[in-house]
Amino acid sequence: MDFDLKTNEKGNLVIGGADTTKLAEDYGTPLYVVDESKIRENYQRLYKAFIKHYSDFKIFYACKANTNLAVMRILEQEGSSIDAVSPGEIYTALLAGFEPSRILFTGNNVTDDELRFAVASGVKINVDSVSQLQRLSKITKPSNLDISFRVNPKVGAGHHEHCITGGDLSKFGIMEEEAVDVYRIAKDLGFNPIGIHAHIGSGILDPEPFIMAVKTLMDVAGRVSNEVGIKFQFIDFGGGLGIPYLPEESKLDIELFAKEITNLYKDKLKEYNLGKPYMYIEPGRYIVGDASILLTRVNTIKQSYRKFAGVDAGFNTLLRPSMYGSYHHIVCANKPFAQPVQNIDIAGNVCESGDLFARDRPMPDIQEGDLLAILNAGAYAFSMSSQYNSRPKTMEVLVNQGNSDIIRERETFADVLSKQNVPIRLLK
Ligand SMILES: Cc1ncc(COP(=O)(O)O)c(C=O)c1O
């Protein structure tokens, strides 16, 4: 995988037609830079790969990957729907212009208040447990609701154990063996379920487990349809499509993947006489993951027991390396193709030893003041950032054809403190 790096006549890294060194000068660092056309390209590549094999197909962008309103507007314009996992994500999607009918809420361990919010918003609800179903039946008239169930197909996959959401250790969904009973309970309560769903994990580059899950979910759908008399309007295979983070990883062959999934889908529809329900998928990472970089400036070169390059971002800004041990490729913005001459640790500015973007990373010569670009920082990057160490959250800019717009202002110290109160008795 060569990460498709572009440079200008000065040899500087370019994203969305904009010189990264100029972006860093204009807006400061750390800085997330989001490439609009890359998001559109990723969406269209995926959509076209599936739609040509099966016409009733929809993408529900899993907005947890990146909830910036501008990113969501781009995807609304492309025709996407939204997978939301919290009331906050429903609220964001509505604000970004998605009709409620284009939003599917897949919550887990959901409170009654959260269910009321979802019902009042008019979105489809993907139910995670019998408890949730029963509480939902008391909150609203069941026949007014479009619901589906998240089924755990006993297959899991993902780039890290925290990101595997299927299998017998997973907290998500109902067990596949109980699906027939649960759909029956739903009918008895007055619901008319219209869908079935599974999501087995995130960061999948090997299609095999995904195909297994599709197979299992279709068998479950067949049983539920034939035994309970449910007519499915949609079958949703969730997200999880991975992107290469390591240079030695290859991209998913999306054409082949789409062909295999849709063929299997069509065979199973026929086998169980399921009609022609919509096929949904819920990718997050695949659409936005490689569309952003994080620019961070080196402020300290230090030879301790090891050699460190210290930068002005930390795991408060990009958590994945510390949280999952994830690899993110890092280049010098003014010489992205320079050959490595050293192995060095690239450390953030958070007061914890685990705050490392890379350990022993082969890098070219790096000096204080150099600008680094951390690649593939579009998914689970800003959306997982925090104010830890009282650091204001960073800025995001959107680039397109050489132009840039701020899509999120840099926070201030006042923003960090804005929701705190000190009782009057402590002010004396
Ligand atoms: C229910 C659901 N759908 C879709 C996704 C998207 O996953 P990814 O970004 O790997 O495509 C997730 C992520 O965890 C999820 O929980």
The ligand as a Tripos MOL2 file, in Angstrom:
@<TRIPOS>MOLECULE
LIG
   16    16     1     0     0
SMALL
NO_CHARGES

@<TRIPOS>ATOM
      1 C1        -23.6870   -0.6970   14.8300 C.3       1 LIG1
      2 C2        -22.4840   -0.2660   14.0880 C.ar      1 LIG1
      3 N1        -22.5730   -0.0880   12.7600 N.ar      1 LIG1
      4 C3        -21.5130    0.3440   12.0350 C.ar      1 LIG1
      5 C4        -20.2860    0.5910   12.6250 C.ar      1 LIG1
      6 C5        -19.1740    1.0900   11.7530 C.3       1 LIG1
      7 O1        -18.0200    0.4000   11.7930 O.3       1 LIG1
      8 P1        -16.8340    0.7800   10.7950 P.3       1 LIG1
      9 O2        -16.4540    2.1900   11.0390 O.co2     1 LIG1
     10 O3        -15.7640   -0.1640   11.1330 O.co2     1 LIG1
     11 O4        -17.3760    0.5800    9.4020 O.co2     1 LIG1
     12 C6        -20.1370    0.3960   13.9940 C.ar      1 LIG1
     13 C7        -18.8250    0.6300   14.6370 C.2       1 LIG1
     14 O5        -18.4750    0.1900   15.6580 O.2       1 LIG1
     15 C8        -21.2680   -0.0340   14.7470 C.ar      1 LIG1
     16 O6        -21.1950   -0.2050   16.0700 O.3       1 LIG1
@<TRIPOS>BOND
     1     1     2 1
     2     2     3 ar
     3     2    15 ar
     4     3     4 ar
     5     4     5 ar
     6     5     6 1
     7     5    12 ar
     8     6     7 1
     9     7     8 1
    10     8     9 2
    11     8    10 1
    12     8    11 1
    13    12    13 1
    14    12    15 ar
    15    13    14 2
    16    15    16 1
@<TRIPOS>SUBSTRUCTURE
     1 LIG1         1 GROUP 0 **** ****
